[in-house]
C-alpha cells in the first residue's frame, strides 16, 4: 500500500514534469513566433496559443507551489499566537482555501457548459472548452496539493510554529551536505586516499 509520502512525491513529480513541459513548449513557441514574424510570415495563432499556455503553466505551477508550501504567507503572525489560537487560525485558513477553490471548481464547470460549441478564433479546430478546462482542473489540483500538505501544516501549527519555505529548503540542503561529508571521509579512508594535512 502506498504511503502518503509516496503519493505526495509522485504527485510532486507529476506536477514538476507537466510544468516543465509547458515551460519548454512555451519557450519553443516564443522562439518560433519571433522567427516567423521576422521572416514576414507571422503565425496567426501565436498570441492566442501563447496566452493559453501561460494560463496552464500558472495553474500547474500554483498547485506545485501549494504542495511545497511556497505561496506567500505570514508565518510570523501565526507563530506569534498561542498554540491553541495557532491551530484555530490554521484550520480557518485551510478551510478558506478549500472553500475558495471548491467554488472555483464549481464555477469552472459552469463556465465549460456555457462555452459548449465555441472554438478558438485562430484555431477553429480547438474547442474553447478544452482550453478553459484548466480552471476546474487547476482548482482540483490545488485542493489535492493542500490536502496532501495538511498533515505537515497541522503538525507545525501544534508544534513550534511554521518555518518559511525557503528557510526549510536551505536547512534541508545543509543537512544533506552534512550527511554526505562523513560518507565521503569514510570512502577516502577505505581507499587510502590522503587527507588534507597528511604528510606527503
N, C-alpha and C positions, 0 to 999 in steps of 0.2 A: 504494500500500500504506500502511495506517495505521501510524503510529509508536506506540511505547509511550506517549509523552507524550499523543498524541491519544486513545488508548484510555483512558488514565488520566483525562484531562479529561472525556471523555464519561461514564465510569463515575462520576466525582465528581458531575457534573451530575445524572445519573440518581438517585443516592442523595440528593442535596440536594432534588430535586423531590419524590421519594416521601416523604422525612422531613417536608418542609414540608407536604405534602398531608395526612399523617396528623395532624400537629400542628393544622392548620386544622380537620380533621374532628373531632378530639377537643374543640377549643375550642367548635365549634358544638354538639356533643353535650352538653357540660357545661352550656352556657347553656340549651339546650332542656330538659335534665333538671331543672335548677333551676326554670325557669319552670313546667314541668308539675307539679312537686312542690308549688310554692306555689299553683298553681291547684287542687290537690286531686285531680289525676289523674296520679300518678307513672307513669313509664314502667317497666314490669316488667323490661324487658331492659336498662335503662340501666347498672346496675353491671357486669353480665357483659360487655357490649359495650365499655364504657369500659376495663375491665381488660385485655381482649384487645388493644384499640387501643394501650394503653400498652406492652404487651409488644412489639407490632410496631414501634412507634416506637423502642423501646430497641434492638432488633436492627439496624434500618436505621441508626440513629444511631451505634451502635457500629462498624458497618462503615465509615461515613463518617469517624469519628474515627480508625480504624485507617489509612485511606487518607491522612489528613493527619498521621499520627504524633502524635495528640493524646492518646493514652491515657497514664495515669500511668506514669512510668518513673523510673529512677535513672541518668540520663546521666552525672552527675558520678562515680559509682562506676566505670562502664565507661571513661570518659575518663581516669581515673587509672591505668589499666592500660597496660602497654607495647603497642605496635601489634599484635604477634602475638597476645598474650593478648586484646586487644580484639576482634580478628577472631574468635578462637575463642569468646569469650563471646557475641558477636553471633550466630554460627552456632548455638550451643547454644540461645540464647534463641529464635531464629526456629524452630528445629526443635521446641522445646517448644510453641510457639504452633500450628504446623501439626499436630502430633500431637494436641493437646488438641481443636482444632476439627474435625479429621478424625474422632476418636472421637465427638465431639458430633453430627456429621452422621450418622454410622452409627447411633448410639443414637436420634437423632431419627426416622430412617426406621423403626427397630424399633418405636418408640412409635406411629407412624402406623399400622402394621399392627395393633397391639393395639387401637387406637381405632376400627377399622373398624366402621361401623354406628352409632356413637354420635353424638348431636346435642346442641346446646346446650339447657340446661334451659328457658330463657325463649324461645328461638327454635328450635323443633324442626325447622324447615326448613334450618337451617345445620348442616353437618357439623363435628364436633369435629376431624376430620382436616384440614379446611381451615384452621381457626383455629390448630392446632398445627403446621401445615406450616412455620411461620416458624422452628422450631427447626433442621431441617436446612438450610433456605434461608438463614437468618441465618449459620449456620456456614460455608456455602459462600461467601457474600458476604464474610465476614470474611477467609477464606483468599485470595480473589481480591484483596482490598484489600492484604493483606500481601504477596502475590506481586508486585503492581504497584509497591509501595514498596520492595521488596527491593533493587533496584539502587542506590537512593539510600542505603539503610541500610548496605550493604556498602561503598559509596564513602566514607561518613562514618567507618565503622569503620577503613578502611585509611588514611584521611587524618588530619585534625587532631582528629577526635572528633565527638561528637554535640552539636547545639545544640537547646535546648528549643524546642518547637513555637511557643510564644507569642513567644519572642525572635526566632525565624526570621521569623514573620509581621510583627512590628514592624519588623525590618530591611528586609523586602521593601516595606513601606509607605513607609519613609523613602527607599529607592532610587527608588520610583515618583514620589514628590514631587520628588526632585532631578532626575529625568528630565523632569518636566513644567515645572519652573521655567525652564530655558533656552528651551524651546519657547514658553512664554508671553512671555518677553522678546523673542524674535525676532518673534513676532506683533505685539507692540506697536510694535516699531521699524519693521516693514514698513508699518504703518498710520499711522505718525507720531504715535502716542499719547505724550503727555508722561510722563516717568518722575518718581518722587519726587525732589525736589531740583532738577528743571529750573526754569529761570527762567520765570515766567509772563509 
